[in-house]
Amino acid sequence: MAFKILSSDGGGIRGLITVLLIQNLDEDFDVISKADGFAGTSTGGLISLGLANGVAIKDFW
């Protein structure tokens, strides 16, 4: 059985690019609901915390 992790990179304001990318991937491939876990560094960690707590990706920006 595979464990799928959605990992987000840090980078301060560039986290907006990560959010937009995840939003686009989620619209096309439903990646958030298919993920078993979330991980990230710096800003990516904050994104991961939000996703793990059920915050909708569209509410990030």
N, C-alpha and C positions, 0 to 999 in steps of 0.2 A: 504494500500500500504506500502510495506516494504522499508526502506531506508538502503542500504547496505554500511557499512563503512569498509575500509581496514585500520587497525590500525597497526602501527609498533612500536616496543619497542626500547628504546635507548640502549646505552651500548658501545659507542666508536667504537673500531675496530670490535666488535662483530656485528656491523651493516652489515658487509659483509655477515655474516650468514643469517641475515634477508633478504638481497638482493637476495642471492642465493635461499632461501626458496620461496620468492615471485616469482622469475623467474621460478622455478620449478612448482609452483602452477599455474602460468599463462600459461605455456606451456601445462599443463595437463587439466586445468579447465577454462582458460580464465578469471581469477579473476579480473584483472585490468579493463577490459572493462565493467565488470558487477558491479563494485563498483560505488556508487553514490557520495562517498566522501572519503577523505583520512585524517588520523590523526596519530600523533606520538609524542613521547617525545624524546628530545635530538637528537641523530643520526636518530632515526625513524622519527622525524619531518622533517629533511632534506630530507630523502627518500620520505616522503609524499609530500613535496613541489615540488620535481622533478617530481613525478608521476602526480601531479595535473597540472603541466605545460607541460605535454606531453613528458617528457623525457622517452625514452624507457628503460626498466629495464635492458636490456643487456648493456646499455651505462654507468651504474653506476660503473662498475669495469673493 
